[in-house]
Amino acid sequence: IKLILKEDTTPETADKIGFLIAPIIVFVSAFMAYICIPFGKGLIVKDLNIGILYILAITTFTVIGLLTAGWCSNNKFSVLGGFRSAAQIISYEVPLTLSILGVVILSQTLSMQSIVNSQKHIWEWYIFRQPVGFLIYIVAAIAEINRVPFDIPEAEQELVAGFNIEYSGIK
């Protein structure tokens, strides 16, 4: 609700249609990933037989949204920032995908419902059967959402002084 009510500012020289489409691409791809995630017994929108592959494919559309936003702003620095963010996301998706492959090999299926059902008992959980894969997944997931210490796309002055520098009394 907060994002919908915020003021929509578009640079004067930007491509208006592309600048509008970029965040839509990011949000729609994030919500489409929920289609094949089981939330409980029988609480799944669609049990795809290639559920993991679908989630990995649909979540990579955020890269397209970042590149579109950078390109449509009609600013060379925004294009470079879009490329930088896209390169960072792609570089973290590789270990993320490889850590998921271990679960696929152990469960012998790509269906999310079947993967969840194969972990009925606590000793069958893949977090215990593959602790290194779990740690790689957690680190790559934190890096992909740009949380500390992987917040490289922020401006350099924010990394040195903090994002609240103007409110701290330092000018």
C-alpha positions as YAML, in Angstrom:
chain: A
units: angstrom
residues:
- id: 1
  name: ILE
  ca: [0.00, 0.00, 0.00]
- id: 2
  name: LYS
  ca: [2.87, 2.35, 0.84]
- id: 3
  name: LEU
  ca: [4.47, 1.85, -2.58]
- id: 4
  name: ILE
  ca: [1.18, 2.44, -4.39]
- id: 5
  name: LEU
  ca: [0.57, 5.72, -2.51]
- id: 6
  name: LYS
  ca: [4.08, 7.10, -3.06]
- id: 7
  name: GLU
  ca: [4.62, 9.87, -5.58]
- id: 8
  name: ASP
  ca: [5.51, 8.55, -9.01]
- id: 9
  name: THR
  ca: [8.45, 10.54, -10.34]
- id: 10
  name: THR
  ca: [9.77, 9.97, -13.82]
- id: 11
  name: PRO
  ca: [12.80, 11.78, -15.24]
- id: 12
  name: GLU
  ca: [11.89, 14.26, -17.93]
- id: 13
  name: THR
  ca: [14.07, 12.64, -20.62]
- id: 14
  name: ALA
  ca: [13.14, 9.06, -19.71]
- id: 15
  name: ASP
  ca: [11.18, 6.66, -21.87]
- id: 16
  name: LYS
  ca: [7.86, 6.83, -20.01]
- id: 17
  name: ILE
  ca: [6.47, 3.44, -21.08]
- id: 18
  name: GLY
  ca: [9.65, 1.51, -20.37]
- id: 19
  name: PHE
  ca: [10.14, 3.33, -17.08]
- id: 20
  name: LEU
  ca: [6.63, 2.24, -16.06]
- id: 21
  name: ILE
  ca: [7.09, -1.37, -17.24]
- id: 22
  name: ALA
  ca: [10.38, -1.99, -15.35]
- id: 23
  name: PRO
  ca: [8.95, -2.19, -11.80]
- id: 24
  name: ILE
  ca: [5.97, -4.14, -13.08]
- id: 25
  name: ILE
  ca: [8.33, -6.79, -14.48]
- id: 26
  name: VAL
  ca: [10.10, -7.09, -11.11]
- id: 27
  name: PHE
  ca: [6.93, -7.31, -9.00]
- id: 28
  name: VAL
  ca: [5.04, -9.67, -11.30]
- id: 29
  name: SER
  ca: [7.98, -12.07, -11.50]
- id: 30
  name: ALA
  ca: [8.27, -12.07, -7.70]
- id: 31
  name: PHE
  ca: [4.59, -12.86, -7.26]
- id: 32
  name: MET
  ca: [4.52, -15.50, -10.02]
- id: 33
  name: ALA
  ca: [7.03, -17.56, -8.05]
- id: 34
  name: TYR
  ca: [4.33, -18.23, -5.44]
- id: 35
  name: ILE
  ca: [2.26, -20.23, -7.92]
- id: 36
  name: CYS
  ca: [4.00, -23.53, -7.26]
- id: 37
  name: ILE
  ca: [5.10, -23.09, -3.62]
- id: 38
  name: PRO
  ca: [3.14, -25.40, -1.29]
- id: 39
  name: PHE
  ca: [1.97, -23.65, 1.88]
- id: 40
  name: GLY
  ca: [0.33, -26.74, 3.39]
- id: 41
  name: LYS
  ca: [-1.42, -29.96, 2.47]
- id: 42
  name: GLY
  ca: [-3.52, -29.06, -0.55]
- id: 43
  name: LEU
  ca: [-2.60, -25.35, -0.28]
- id: 44
  name: ILE
  ca: [-0.84, -24.88, -3.59]
- id: 45
  name: VAL
  ca: [-2.04, -22.94, -6.61]
- id: 46
  name: LYS
  ca: [-0.56, -25.30, -9.20]
- id: 47
  name: ASP
  ca: [1.63, -28.34, -8.61]
- id: 48
  name: LEU
  ca: [3.94, -28.14, -11.60]
- id: 49
  name: ASN
  ca: [6.07, -31.17, -12.34]
- id: 50
  name: ILE
  ca: [8.97, -28.76, -12.99]
- id: 51
  name: GLY
  ca: [8.28, -26.46, -10.03]
- id: 52
  name: ILE
  ca: [11.89, -25.80, -9.02]
- id: 53
  name: LEU
  ca: [12.87, -25.06, -12.61]
- id: 54
  name: TYR
  ca: [9.89, -22.71, -12.93]
- id: 55
  name: ILE
  ca: [10.87, -20.79, -9.77]
- id: 56
  name: LEU
  ca: [14.49, -20.47, -10.88]
- id: 57
  name: ALA
  ca: [13.42, -19.27, -14.33]
- id: 58
  name: ILE
  ca: [10.77, -16.80, -13.20]
- id: 59
  name: THR
  ca: [12.91, -15.16, -10.51]
- id: 60
  name: THR
  ca: [15.61, -14.28, -13.05]
- id: 61
  name: PHE
  ca: [13.22, -11.76, -14.63]
- id: 62
  name: THR
  ca: [14.32, -9.24, -12.00]
- id: 63
  name: VAL
  ca: [17.50, -8.81, -14.05]
- id: 64
  name: ILE
  ca: [15.39, -7.75, -17.04]
- id: 65
  name: GLY
  ca: [13.53, -5.24, -14.86]
- id: 66
  name: LEU
  ca: [16.79, -3.71, -13.60]
- id: 67
  name: LEU
  ca: [18.22, -3.41, -17.08]
- id: 68
  name: THR
  ca: [14.96, -1.94, -18.41]
- id: 69
  name: ALA
  ca: [14.86, 0.69, -15.65]
- id: 70
  name: GLY
  ca: [18.47, 1.69, -16.27]
- id: 71
  name: TRP
  ca: [18.07, 1.85, -20.03]
- id: 72
  name: CYS
  ca: [14.75, 3.70, -20.07]
- id: 73
  name: SER
  ca: [15.96, 6.42, -17.72]
- id: 74
  name: ASN
  ca: [18.01, 7.76, -20.66]
- id: 75
  name: ASN
  ca: [21.02, 8.42, -18.43]
- id: 76
  name: LYS
  ca: [24.41, 6.80, -18.92]
- id: 77
  name: PHE
  ca: [25.02, 6.52, -15.18]
- id: 78
  name: SER
  ca: [21.68, 4.79, -14.64]
- id: 79
  name: VAL
  ca: [22.53, 2.33, -17.42]
- id: 80
  name: LEU
  ca: [25.86, 1.57, -15.74]
- id: 81
  name: GLY
  ca: [24.10, 1.15, -12.39]
- id: 82
  name: GLY
  ca: [21.56, -1.19, -13.97]
- id: 83
  name: PHE
  ca: [24.32, -3.29, -15.51]
- id: 84
  name: ARG
  ca: [26.19, -3.37, -12.22]
- id: 85
  name: SER
  ca: [23.14, -4.53, -10.27]
- id: 86
  name: ALA
  ca: [22.21, -7.08, -12.94]
- id: 87
  name: ALA
  ca: [25.74, -8.50, -12.96]
- id: 88
  name: GLN
  ca: [25.67, -8.83, -9.19]
- id: 89
  name: ILE
  ca: [22.33, -10.65, -9.20]
- id: 90
  name: ILE
  ca: [23.44, -13.01, -11.96]
- id: 91
  name: SER
  ca: [26.70, -13.79, -10.15]
- id: 92
  name: TYR
  ca: [24.80, -14.80, -7.00]
- id: 93
  name: GLU
  ca: [22.19, -16.84, -8.89]
- id: 94
  name: VAL
  ca: [24.84, -19.35, -9.99]
- id: 95
  name: PRO
  ca: [25.68, -20.66, -6.47]
- id: 96
  name: LEU
  ca: [22.01, -20.35, -5.51]
- id: 97
  name: THR
  ca: [21.01, -22.63, -8.38]
- id: 98
  name: LEU
  ca: [23.86, -25.08, -7.75]
- id: 99
  name: SER
  ca: [22.90, -25.41, -4.08]
- id: 100
  name: ILE
  ca: [19.33, -26.27, -5.10]
- id: 101
  name: LEU
  ca: [20.55, -29.00, -7.46]
- id: 102
  name: GLY
  ca: [21.60, -31.15, -4.48]
- id: 103
  name: VAL
  ca: [18.02, -31.18, -3.22]
- id: 104
  name: VAL
  ca: [16.75, -32.07, -6.70]
- id: 105
  name: ILE
  ca: [19.22, -34.97, -6.96]
- id: 106
  name: LEU
  ca: [18.33, -36.32, -3.51]
- id: 107
  name: SER
  ca: [14.57, -36.03, -4.02]
- id: 108
  name: GLN
  ca: [14.74, -37.20, -7.66]
- id: 109
  name: THR
  ca: [11.98, -34.78, -8.68]
- id: 110
  name: LEU
  ca: [11.47, -31.17, -9.70]
- id: 111
  name: SER
  ca: [7.97, -30.95, -8.21]
- id: 112
  name: MET
  ca: [7.77, -28.73, -5.14]
- id: 113
  name: GLN
  ca: [4.96, -30.82, -3.63]
- id: 114
  name: SER
  ca: [7.02, -34.01, -3.99]
- id: 115
  name: ILE
  ca: [10.12, -32.36, -2.51]
- id: 116
  name: VAL
  ca: [8.15, -31.23, 0.54]
- id: 117
  name: ASN
  ca: [6.53, -34.66, 0.92]
- id: 118
  name: SER
  ca: [9.92, -36.37, 0.80]
- id: 119
  name: GLN
  ca: [10.86, -34.60, 4.07]
- id: 120
  name: LYS
  ca: [8.17, -36.04, 6.33]
- id: 121
  name: HIS
  ca: [10.45, -36.75, 9.28]
- id: 122
  name: ILE
  ca: [12.96, -34.36, 10.80]
- id: 123
  name: TRP
  ca: [15.94, -36.61, 9.99]
- id: 124
  name: GLU
  ca: [14.95, -36.51, 6.30]
- id: 125
  name: TRP
  ca: [15.12, -32.72, 6.04]
- id: 126
  name: TYR
  ca: [17.57, -31.59, 3.38]
- id: 127
  name: ILE
  ca: [19.00, -28.94, 5.69]
- id: 128
  name: PHE
  ca: [20.52, -31.78, 7.76]
- id: 129
  name: ARG
  ca: [21.43, -33.96, 4.79]
- id: 130
  name: GLN
  ca: [23.19, -31.07, 3.00]
- id: 131
  name: PRO
  ca: [24.42, -28.49, 5.51]
- id: 132
  name: VAL
  ca: [27.04, -27.04, 3.14]
- id: 133
  name: GLY
  ca: [24.44, -26.62, 0.38]
- id: 134
  name: PHE
  ca: [22.15, -24.90, 2.89]
- id: 135
  name: LEU
  ca: [24.88, -22.47, 3.97]
- id: 136
  name: ILE
  ca: [25.72, -21.68, 0.33]
- id: 137
  name: TYR
  ca: [22.02, -21.09, -0.37]
- id: 138
  name: ILE
  ca: [21.59, -18.77, 2.64]
- id: 139
  name: VAL
  ca: [24.68, -16.71, 1.79]
- id: 140
  name: ALA
  ca: [23.71, -16.44, -1.89]
- id: 141
  name: ALA
  ca: [20.10, -15.51, -1.02]
- id: 142
  name: ILE
  ca: [21.24, -12.78, 1.38]
- id: 143
  name: ALA
  ca: [23.65, -11.49, -1.26]
- id: 144
  name: GLU
  ca: [20.99, -11.48, -3.96]
- id: 145
  name: ILE
  ca: [18.65, -9.27, -1.94]
- id: 146
  name: ASN
  ca: [21.53, -6.83, -1.28]
- id: 147
  name: ARG
  ca: [21.62, -7.11, 2.51]
- id: 148
  name: VAL
  ca: [24.71, -6.31, 4.57]
- id: 149
  name: PRO
  ca: [27.57, -7.14, 3.83]
- id: 150
  name: PHE
  ca: [26.56, -7.52, 0.18]
- id: 151
  name: ASP
  ca: [25.07, -4.04, -0.29]
- id: 152
  name: ILE
  ca: [27.45, -3.09, -3.11]
- id: 153
  name: PRO
  ca: [24.87, -1.31, -5.37]
- id: 154
  name: GLU
  ca: [24.48, 1.51, -2.85]
- id: 155
  name: ALA
  ca: [26.28, 4.75, -3.53]
- id: 156
  name: GLU
  ca: [29.92, 4.93, -2.46]
- id: 157
  name: GLN
  ca: [29.32, 7.82, -0.03]
- id: 158
  name: GLU
  ca: [26.63, 5.74, 1.69]
- id: 159
  name: LEU
  ca: [29.03, 2.84, 2.13]
- id: 160
  name: VAL
  ca: [31.64, 5.09, 3.75]
- id: 161
  name: ALA
  ca: [29.52, 7.42, 5.87]
- id: 162
  name: GLY
  ca: [26.12, 5.74, 6.17]
- id: 163
  name: PHE
  ca: [22.84, 6.59, 4.53]
- id: 164
  name: ASN
  ca: [21.76, 8.98, 7.33]
- id: 165
  name: ILE
  ca: [24.78, 11.29, 7.09]
- id: 166
  name: GLU
  ca: [22.75, 14.45, 6.54]
- id: 167
  name: TYR
  ca: [20.75, 13.80, 9.70]
- id: 168
  name: SER
  ca: [23.76, 13.07, 11.91]
- id: 169
  name: GLY
  ca: [25.00, 16.67, 12.01]
- id: 170
  name: ILE
  ca: [27.87, 16.01, 9.58]
- id: 171
  name: LYS
  ca: [27.69, 18.19, 6.48]
...
